[in-house]
């Protein structure tokens, strides 16, 4: 159902959608590798999770109780890196993070989700749109 709703009439014909729901534990990282077939269109990666209620919100120094981080880099050149929400480092303030960029053609991009210290396992979802496909494992 989601794949049939997301492509808008203004979207290119080669629209691809990959989405995954998963669970992450404290101090863990997980990756998805995405092979970009064209460099004509932008790629968008969105990470979202429902943050637990913080009972100590009045004296909390940050609003998120569970902070997950989204980070993307090119497998063939780790110095080609992307951070969410237009930033140059991890986003510690939001429970929805998005990276939007124009990938190089025929390149594998590593999409990494990392967790800091969590009070419990955390469910999350990622969605990727663009020209390409998810790979079954790291090349």
Buried (B, 14 or more C-beta within 10 A) or exposed (E): EEEEEEBEEEEEEEBBBBBBEEEBEEEBEBBBBBBBBBBEBEBEBBBBBEBEEBEEEEEEEEEBBBBBBBBBBBBEEEEBEBBBEEEEEBBEEBBEBBBBBEBBEEBBBBBBBBBBEBEEEBEBBBBBBBBBBBBEEEE
